[in-house]
């Protein structure tokens, strides 16, 4: 089995753990912004420390980068912040597993945007897979009171689909950033991009919260015993994704990462004692099947 496949599976497992911890932060009195910020606060120094340790261990200096490196890293960093914000907000509306499943519309949206913006062709079977995935999203977006309530376009649907689009943009940005690092070592390219992206994210979130939610940064710091675990799992998961992106096309990496659906269902049932309905299970199954089909056809 290729290294990038193993790394992607491990990254998906760690990311599921991070989302589980992040959902629990809502019980500490943190806002959605604060719970999102916890993902980046301690991650930046950890990523920078990892980069310094790697450079010392290899006996190398910091590899050179170009302007596109910073552009890709900032785009990816902003997209990930917004995607994480949407995902944390989603947790208060639907179950853990369904919340994660919503973000998996990422691959479907990339296929649609490729047709609209890049002119890439999609076969008849490819469109069928997209329709199946859309049906899965509709089933997942079913309001608790049923379709008769007329709430097809509810807040959970919008947040989940938007999170998927932003996670897709983040993956493209991070993949682009790793390719701009002048090094033959995939791990060095990945950790260099990770250190810059997380540092930018920590700074951006600090400034935003200081402006929009005074006192929230202090509340996150006071809850460091919980937030530090989120940051640690976050930087570990991100390191895995970055390394995988440096080795393989982002679309293939994300397709393997769909195993996170299975991990999230296990967490939902075993940790949060949430029982997905039959319709939700069918919806997640259709969505997962469509993503696999799109990747195979691509």
N, C-alpha and C positions, 0 to 999 in steps of 0.2 A: 504494500500500500504506500502511495506517495506521501512524503512528509507533510505537504500542505493539507492533505485530507485529515490526517491525525491531529494536526495543529488546529484545524477548523473545528473539529468535534470537541476538542478540549476547550477551545475558546467559547463555544456555544454553552458548554456545561458551566463554565465559570460565569458567563454572562447571566445565565438563569439564576445562579446563586446571588449575583449582585442585584438583580431585579427583586428577588425575594427579600433581601436585606433592605433595599430601598423602599419597598412597599411598607415594611415595618416602621420605617422612619416617620411615616405619617402619624403614627401613634405617639410620637415624641413631641407633638405640637409644632412641628416644622411645616412651613408652607410648601406648596408645590415647587416654588423656586428654591427654597432651602434644601428640600430633598434632592432636587436636581444638582444643586451646588455641591452637595456632599460627595457626589460622584467625582468631582474634579479637585476639591480643595487640597487633599493630601496626595492625590495622584501625580500632580506636577513635580513635587520634589522627589517622589519615588522614581518617576521616569527619568528625571535629570540624573539622579544618583545611579540608576541602572546604566545610563549612557556613559557616565564617567568611569564606572567600574569596568564596562566593556572595553572602553578605549585603553584603560590602564592594562587590562588583561591581555589585550591584543598588541599592546605597545605601539598604537597608532594615534595619529592626531585626528581632530575632527574632520570628517570628509567635507569636501567642497559641495556647495549647492548653488542653484541659480534662482532667478526671481520667481520662476514658475513653482518652485518648491514651496515658497511662502504663500503664494496664491492658492495652490491646491490645499495646503495644510490649513489655512484660515477658512476656506470654504468648507472643508470637511469638519473642522472644529465647530463652526457656527451651526452647521446642519445637525451635528450630533447633539449639541446643546438643546436645540429646539426639538429634536426628535425625542430626547430623554424627557424633556419637559412635558411633551404631549403624552408620553407613555405613563409617567407618574400620575398625571391628571386623569388618565384613563382608568387607573386602578381603582379610583373611588367610585366608578360608575359600573364596571363589570368585573367578572371574576379574573383571577390572575392568568389562567390559561387562555381565556378568550382575549384578554388584553394583549398578550404576547402574540396571539394568532393574528390579530388585526395588523400588527406591524409587518407581517409576512406578505402583505400585498405589494411589498417592495419590488419583487421580481416582476410581477405582472405590470406594474406601472412603468418599470424600465423598458419592457417590451413595447408598450403602447407609445412611450415617448420616443423610442428608437424609430418607430414608423413615422410619427408626426414631425419630428425634428431632424432626423438623420436620413429618412427615406429608406431605411432598411426593410427588406421584404419579409413578410410573415406568411407561412404556408397555411393552407386550409386547416390542417391539423393544429397548427399553432394558434389560430384564432379560436378553434374549438377549446383548446386548453385555457385560453384567456376567458372565454365565456364560462367554463366550469369554475374557474377561480372566482369570477364575479358572482356566480351563484353562491359559492361558499361564503363570500363576504356578506351577501344579503342575508344568508341564514344566521351568520354570526351577529349581524346588526339588528336582528329581531328584538324589539323591546320586550321587557318582562311581561307586559300586559297583552302582548300579541299584536299582530298586524292591524287588527281592527281599530286600534287606537290612532292609526294614521301617522305614526311616528317612525316612518321608515328612515328618514334622514335625521337621526338623533345625534346627540353630541358625541356618543361613543363611536359611531361610524366615522364622523369627521375627524376626531382625534386619532383614531387608529390608522385610517388611510393616510392622513397627513404625516404621521410618524413613520409609516412605511416609506413614503416618498423621501422624507428627510434622511432616513437611515440609508436609503439607496444613494442619495447625493453625497452623504458622508463617505460611503464606501468608495465611490468614484474619486472623491477628493483625496482620500488617504492612499489609494492605489497610485494616483498620479504623483503624490508627494514622494512616495518611496522610489519611484522611477527617476526622480530628479536628483537623487543623492549619488555622488560619484564614488561608488564602492561596489566591488564584486560580491561582498558578503551580504547576503539577504538579511541576516539578523542585525547588522550594523545599519543598513538602510532603514530597516523597520524601527529600531530604537531611536535613531536620529529624528525621524518624522514624528514618532510618538512623543518625544521630549518637547519638541516645539509645539505640537498641537495641544497637549495637555497644559503647558505653561500659558499658552494663549487663552485656553478655555478658563483656567483658574482666574486669570486677570480680568477677562471679560465678565465673568459671573460675579466677581467681587465688586466691580464697578457698577454693574446693573443692580445688584441687591442693595448696595449702599445708597443708590439713587431712589429705587422704587420701594424697597422694603427695609427701611432703617432698623437695625437691631437684629436682623435675621442672620447675618454673618456671625455675630456673637453667639446666637443660639445654636448654630451649627457647630461652632468651635466647642461650646460647653458640652455638646453631645458627642464629643470626639470618640468615646469608646465604641459607639455604634457607627458613627460616620467614617471612622478610620477603616473599619472592616469593609464598608462600601467602597472606599477609595482603593484599598488593597486589591479587592476582587475586580474592581473596575480597571485598574492599570494592568493586572494580569490578563484579563480578557482582551483588553485593547492590544497588548503586546502580541497576543496570539493572532488577532485579526491582522495586525500590521505585518507580521512575519508572513502570514499566509498570502496577503495582498502582494507582498514583494516577490512571491514565488509563482503566483498564478493569477489569472484573470479574476477580477472582483466578482463577476457573475457566477463563476464556478465555485468560488469560495463561499458566497452567500447561499448557493444551492445546497451545499453540504451543511451549512449552518442551520438549515431548516430542521435539523434534528432537535433544535432547541424547542420545537413544538412538543415533542415527546417529553423532554425534560420538564417543560412548564406544566404539562398535565400532571406529571408525577408530583411536582411541588404543590400544585393547586389541591390535589386530593390528599396528599400525605401531610403537608404542613399547614395549609390554610383550611383544610376540611371542607373545601368547596367541591360540590358535585356538578360537573357540567351536564346540561340537559342533553337529551338525545339529538335535538336539532343542532346544538352547538358542536357536538361531537361529529355529526355529519358534515357540518360547515367546515370544521377544521380539517377533516379528511379530504373534502373536495379541494380546499385551498392548497393543502400539501401536495395532492395529486397533480393539480394544475401546474404548480411550480416545478415539480420534477419533470413533467411533460415538456414544459417550455425549455428547460435546460437541455433535455435530451434531443429535442428537435433543433435547438440552436447549435 
